[in-house]
Amino acid sequence: MQPNPEGAPRAYDTMIMVCALTLLALGLTTVLNSSTVMAQAQYHDPYFFIKRQAFYAVLGVGVLFLGRAINYRVYQRLAYPFLFITLICLILVFVPGIGGKVRGAARWLKLGPLTLQPSEFAKLATALFLAYSLTKKQEKMKFFSIGFLPHMLVAGLFIVLVGLEPDFGTAITIAAIVFTMLFVGGTRLTHIFLSLGAGLGLAVIMVLRDPKKLGRVFSYLDPWKYGQDVGYQLKQSLLAIGSGGLFGLGPGQSRAKLFYLPDAHTDFILSILSEELGLIGFLVVLTLFAILVYRGLLLSFRAPDSFGSYLALGLTLLIGLPAVINMGVVSGIFPTKGLSLPFLSYGGSSLLANLLAVGILLNISSQIKRPVLTVGRGGAEKKEMGGGA
């Protein structure tokens, strides 16, 4: 931590860190509870998944504290290098021998015994790039060739590459981050709405041409009718949530994890948590995310400069949007799509990216100046010091 002018340590927004670490602890517990049966069947080691997740959690906490210690303004110089490296990684996932496929999806890079999912860092790279670019172009954001087109070209390239993996959920998340930040940055609404309409039209065409995606839409409209085929996952998710009742079946007592619910420790981990901890557990998770997002948005308003404001907004969206989409999917509000729940779902890349985002948010909060009342011989006197949001 950097000392403030008065010599006292800077104060960070502890609510953001407490919420993130509490969600991380809940995630580790639920990954353990939901994955032992599958891990035993696939790898003959009931703790295979939790050991890997715990490794990334420890690494991620280190990344969080590193992000908290580095002045966020440093990232202005790293915006383009990070964007370029992420782009290269998104391309490498399609290279045989380097990229890894699971169920036909090319989303991972092989790094010895470990794997890396570049699309998780693509969200971070997009938010960082937009924060830097919007700060530089604040007075020219109304111009199509300056405030809109360059951002859409870069974001469009990322969205296309992620969509080709295919990772439709992450592509939608990146698009939502881009449009929201451009809107806040002052881009003309005409440009946003026209491109948004074109994007939605393209998404509809993609869904209609892909039987798998179209099947997910049908299962979303009536999961019980298609409960034995395309709606099976959503049906089992709803059954798990419903069987949990108000207080749940108890930790480790989930029945859905016994090969009834696919991806129980990844995309649908919240269904298992709700089955074991009930509606109370679901509301706890919802409340933690709500507080984290609220503090992040508040931080965006109070950041010391434009770059900090845009960056805080982008990082908050990076965490909040996937959380909203995932919770909507597992409860049947949104159509099923592969998108993990930040901090809870199994996945090392997601943990690292989200915990780094939290660390940067904490550093931004430490740079905010807040008045402090000091009392001396001449009476009360106001000073400013670094503090939390």
C-alpha positions in Angstrom: 0.0 0.0 0.0 1.1 3.5 -0.8 1.2 5.9 2.1 -0.9 9.1 1.8 0.5 12.6 2.4 -0.2 12.4 6.1 1.8 9.2 6.3 -1.1 7.0 7.3 -1.9 3.9 5.1 -4.6 4.4 2.5 -8.0 3.1 3.2 -9.5 0.6 0.7 -13.2 -0.2 0.1 -13.4 -3.1 2.4 -16.9 -4.0 1.4 -15.8 -4.9 -2.1 -13.0 -7.1 -0.8 -15.3 -8.8 1.9 -18.0 -9.5 -0.7 -15.5 -10.9 -3.2 -13.7 -13.1 -0.7 -16.9 -14.4 0.8 -18.2 -15.4 -2.6 -14.8 -17.1 -3.2 -15.2 -19.1 0.0 -18.7 -20.1 -0.9 -17.5 -21.1 -4.3 -14.7 -23.3 -3.0 -17.1 -25.0 -0.6 -19.8 -25.6 -3.3 -17.2 -26.8 -5.9 -16.1 -29.4 -3.3 -19.7 -30.5 -2.5 -20.7 -30.6 -6.2 -17.7 -32.2 -7.9 -16.6 -35.1 -5.8 -18.8 -37.7 -7.4 -17.9 -36.7 -10.9 -14.2 -36.3 -10.1 -14.2 -39.9 -8.6 -15.9 -41.3 -11.7 -13.7 -39.4 -14.3 -10.3 -39.1 -12.5 -10.5 -41.6 -9.7 -9.8 -38.8 -7.3 -12.8 -37.2 -5.5 -10.8 -34.0 -4.8 -9.4 -33.5 -8.4 -11.5 -30.4 -9.1 -11.3 -28.8 -5.7 -7.5 -29.1 -5.6 -7.2 -27.3 -8.9 -9.7 -24.7 -7.9 -7.9 -24.1 -4.5 -4.6 -23.6 -6.4 -6.2 -20.9 -8.6 -7.9 -19.4 -5.6 -4.6 -18.9 -3.7 -3.0 -17.6 -6.9 -6.0 -15.3 -7.5 -5.9 -13.9 -4.0 -2.2 -13.0 -4.6 -3.3 -11.4 -7.9 -5.9 -9.4 -6.0 -3.4 -8.0 -3.5 -1.0 -7.3 -6.4 -3.7 -5.4 -8.2 -4.5 -3.5 -5.0 -0.9 -2.4 -4.6 -0.3 -1.1 -8.1 -1.5 2.4 -8.9 -4.4 1.9 -11.4 -3.0 4.7 -13.6 -0.2 2.4 -14.6 -2.8 0.4 -16.7 -3.1 3.3 -19.1 0.3 2.4 -20.5 -0.6 -1.3 -20.5 -3.9 -1.0 -22.3 -2.6 -1.7 -25.9 0.0 -4.3 -25.0 -2.6 -6.2 -22.9 -5.1 -5.9 -25.7 -2.6 -7.3 -28.3 -1.5 -10.2 -26.1 -5.1 -11.2 -25.4 -5.9 -11.0 -29.2 -3.0 -13.4 -29.9 -4.2 -15.8 -27.3 -7.7 -15.7 -28.7 -6.3 -16.7 -32.1 -4.0 -19.4 -30.6 -7.0 -21.4 -29.2 -7.7 -22.4 -32.8 -4.2 -23.7 -33.4 -4.0 -27.5 -33.1 -1.6 -28.7 -30.4 -1.8 -25.3 -28.6 -5.5 -24.9 -28.2 -7.6 -27.4 -26.3 -11.1 -28.5 -27.2 -13.9 -29.6 -24.8 -17.2 -30.8 -26.3 -16.2 -29.3 -29.6 -15.5 -25.8 -28.1 -12.0 -24.4 -28.7 -11.7 -22.1 -25.7 -8.5 -23.1 -23.9 -4.8 -22.8 -24.2 -2.7 -25.7 -23.0 0.1 -24.6 -20.6 1.6 -27.9 -19.5 -0.6 -29.4 -16.8 -2.7 -26.1 -16.6 -5.1 -24.5 -19.1 -5.9 -20.8 -19.7 -9.2 -19.5 -21.1 -8.3 -16.2 -23.0 -12.0 -15.2 -23.3 -12.1 -14.4 -19.6 -9.2 -12.0 -20.0 -10.7 -10.6 -23.2 -13.4 -9.0 -21.0 -10.7 -7.4 -18.9 -8.7 -6.3 -21.9 -11.9 -4.7 -23.5 -12.8 -2.8 -20.3 -9.2 -1.5 -19.9 -8.9 -0.5 -23.6 -12.2 1.4 -23.5 -11.4 3.1 -20.3 -8.1 4.4 -21.8 -9.6 5.3 -25.2 -12.7 7.0 -23.8 -10.5 9.1 -21.5 -8.3 10.3 -24.4 -11.3 11.0 -26.7 -13.7 12.6 -24.2 -14.2 15.8 -26.3 -14.6 13.9 -29.6 -16.9 11.0 -28.7 -19.8 12.4 -30.7 -17.9 11.9 -34.0 -18.5 8.6 -35.7 -15.0 8.1 -37.0 -13.4 8.9 -33.6 -15.8 8.0 -30.8 -17.6 5.0 -32.3 -16.0 3.2 -35.2 -12.5 2.4 -33.7 -14.1 1.0 -30.6 -16.5 -1.1 -32.5 -13.8 -2.5 -34.8 -11.7 -3.6 -31.8 -14.6 -4.9 -29.8 -16.1 -6.6 -32.9 -12.9 -8.5 -33.6 -12.9 -9.8 -30.0 -16.6 -10.7 -30.1 -16.2 -12.5 -33.4 -13.2 -14.6 -32.2 -15.0 -15.4 -28.9 -18.2 -16.3 -30.8 -16.3 -18.6 -33.1 -14.9 -20.7 -30.2 -18.0 -20.8 -29.7 -18.6 -18.9 -26.4 -21.9 -17.1 -27.1 -22.4 -16.0 -23.4 -19.0 -14.3 -23.2 -19.5 -12.7 -26.6 -22.8 -11.2 -25.3 -21.0 -10.0 -22.1 -18.3 -8.2 -24.1 -20.9 -6.6 -26.3 -22.9 -5.4 -23.3 -19.7 -4.0 -21.7 -18.9 -2.1 -24.9 -22.3 -0.6 -25.5 -22.7 0.4 -21.8 -19.3 2.1 -21.7 -19.8 3.9 -25.0 -23.2 5.1 -23.8 -21.6 6.5 -20.6 -18.7 7.9 -22.6 -20.9 10.1 -24.7 -21.2 8.2 -28.0 -24.3 9.3 -30.0 -27.3 7.2 -29.2 -28.1 6.9 -32.9 -24.8 5.1 -33.5 -25.4 2.8 -30.5 -28.9 1.8 -31.4 -28.2 1.2 -35.1 -25.2 -1.1 -34.3 -27.2 -2.7 -31.5 -30.0 -3.4 -33.8 -27.7 -4.9 -36.4 -26.0 -7.0 -33.7 -29.3 -8.4 -32.5 -30.4 -9.2 -36.1 -27.1 -11.1 -36.6 -27.6 -12.9 -33.3 -31.1 -14.0 -34.4 -29.8 -15.3 -37.7 -27.1 -17.3 -35.8 -29.6 -18.8 -33.5 -32.0 -19.8 -36.4 -29.1 -21.4 -38.3 -27.8 -23.4 -35.3 -30.1 -26.2 -34.2 -28.4 -26.3 -30.8 -29.0 -22.6 -30.0 -32.5 -22.9 -31.4 -33.2 -25.8 -29.2 -32.1 -23.8 -26.2 -34.7 -21.2 -27.1 -37.4 -23.8 -27.3 -36.3 -25.3 -23.9 -36.4 -21.8 -22.4 -40.0 -21.3 -23.5 -41.1 -24.7 -22.2 -38.4 -26.6 -20.2 -40.8 -29.3 -19.1 -41.9 -30.2 -22.7 -38.3 -30.6 -23.8 -37.1 -31.9 -20.4 -35.7 -35.1 -21.8 -33.5 -33.6 -24.6 -32.6 -29.9 -25.1 -34.3 -28.7 -22.0 -32.9 -31.4 -19.7 -30.2 -29.2 -18.1 -32.7 -26.4 -17.3 -35.3 -28.8 -16.0 -32.8 -30.4 -13.6 -31.6 -27.0 -12.5 -35.2 -25.9 -11.6 -35.8 -29.2 -9.8 -32.6 -28.7 -7.8 -33.5 -25.2 -6.8 -37.1 -26.2 -6.0 -36.1 -29.2 -3.9 -33.9 -26.9 -1.7 -36.9 -25.1 -0.4 -36.3 -22.3 2.1 -33.4 -23.6 4.1 -32.0 -26.3 1.8 -31.2 -30.0 2.2 -27.9 -29.2 4.0 -24.3 -28.9 2.9 -23.2 -31.9 0.8 -26.7 -33.3 0.5 -27.5 -32.3 -3.1 -29.0 -35.0 -5.2 -28.7 -33.2 -8.5 -24.9 -33.6 -8.4 -25.3 -37.4 -8.7 -25.1 -37.1 -12.5 -28.6 -35.6 -12.8 -27.4 -32.0 -13.5 -24.6 -31.6 -16.1 -22.0 -29.0 -15.3 -23.0 -29.0 -11.7 -19.7 -27.5 -10.6 -19.3 -25.0 -13.4 -22.2 -23.1 -15.1 -25.0 -24.5 -12.8 -23.1 -24.4 -9.5 -25.8 -22.0 -8.1 -28.4 -24.7 -8.6 -26.4 -27.0 -6.3 -25.8 -24.2 -3.8 -29.6 -23.4 -3.8 -30.4 -27.1 -3.3 -28.1 -27.4 -0.3 -28.6 -24.0 1.3 -32.1 -23.2 0.0 -33.6 -19.8 -0.9 -31.6 -18.3 2.0 -28.3 -19.3 0.3 -29.5 -18.0 -3.0 -30.4 -14.7 -1.5 -27.1 -14.4 0.3 -25.2 -14.8 -3.0 -27.6 -12.3 -4.7 -27.0 -9.8 -1.9 -23.2 -10.2 -2.0 -23.2 -9.5 -5.7 -25.6 -6.6 -5.4 -23.4 -5.0 -2.7 -20.3 -5.5 -4.8 -21.8 -4.1 -7.9 -23.3 -1.1 -6.0 -19.9 -0.3 -4.5 -18.3 -0.6 -7.9 -20.7 1.8 -9.5 -20.4 4.2 -6.6 -16.7 4.0 -7.0 -17.1 4.9 -10.7 -18.9 8.1 -9.7 -16.3 9.0 -7.1 -13.1 8.1 -8.9 -10.4 10.8 -8.9 -10.2 11.0 -12.7 -11.9 10.0 -15.9 -9.7 7.0 -16.5 -10.5 5.7 -13.0 -14.2 6.3 -13.4 -14.4 4.5 -16.8 -12.2 1.6 -15.5 -14.3 1.1 -12.4 -17.4 1.0 -14.5 -15.9 -1.5 -16.9 -14.6 -3.8 -14.1 -17.9 -3.7 -12.3 -19.7 -4.7 -15.5 -17.2 -7.4 -16.0 -18.3 -9.0 -12.7 -21.9 -7.9 -12.5 -23.2 -8.8 -16.0 -22.0 -12.5 -16.0 -23.5 -12.8 -12.5 -26.9 -11.5 -13.6 -26.9 -13.7 -16.8 -25.8 -16.8 -14.9 -28.4 -16.4 -12.1 -31.1 -15.7 -14.8 -30.1 -18.9 -16.7 -30.1 -21.3 -13.8 -33.5 -20.0 -12.7 -35.1 -20.1 -16.1 -35.3 -16.3 -16.7 -32.8 -16.4 -19.6 -32.2 -19.0 -22.2 -29.4 -21.5 -21.4 -25.9 -20.4 -22.4 -22.4 -21.4 -21.2 -21.4 -18.6 -18.8 -19.8 -19.2 -15.4 -20.8 -17.5 -12.2 -17.9 -15.2 -11.0 -16.0 -16.4 -7.9 -18.2 -19.5 -7.5 -18.0 -21.6 -10.7 -15.1 -24.0 -11.3 -12.5 -22.4 -13.6 -9.1 -20.9 -12.9 -9.1 -18.2 -15.6 -12.4 -16.8 -14.4 -11.1 -16.6 -10.8 -7.8 -14.9 -11.9 -9.5 -12.3 -14.1 -12.3 -11.5 -11.6 -10.0 -11.3 -8.6 -7.6 -9.0 -10.5 -10.6 -6.8 -11.3 -11.4 -6.6 -7.6 -7.8 -5.7 -6.8 -7.8 -2.8 -9.3 -11.2 -1.6 -7.9 -9.6 -1.6 -4.5 -6.7 0.5 -5.7 -9.0 3.0 -7.3 -10.9 3.3 -4.1 -7.7 4.0 -2.2 -7.0 7.0 -4.5 -10.2 8.8 -3.6 -9.7 11.9 -1.5 -12.1 12.3 1.4 -12.3 15.1 4.0 -11.0 14.3 7.5 -11.8 16.5 10.5 -8.8 17.2 12.7 -8.8 19.2 15.9 -5.9 21.5 16.8 -5.3 24.5 18.9 -7.1 26.8 16.5 -10.2 24.5 16.5 -11.5 22.1 13.8 -9.7 22.0 10.5 -10.4 19.9 7.4 -7.8 18.0 5.6 -8.0 15.5 2.7 -6.7 12.0 2.7 -6.9 8.9 0.6 -9.8 6.7 1.5 -12.4 4.2 0.5 -15.5 5.0 -1.6 
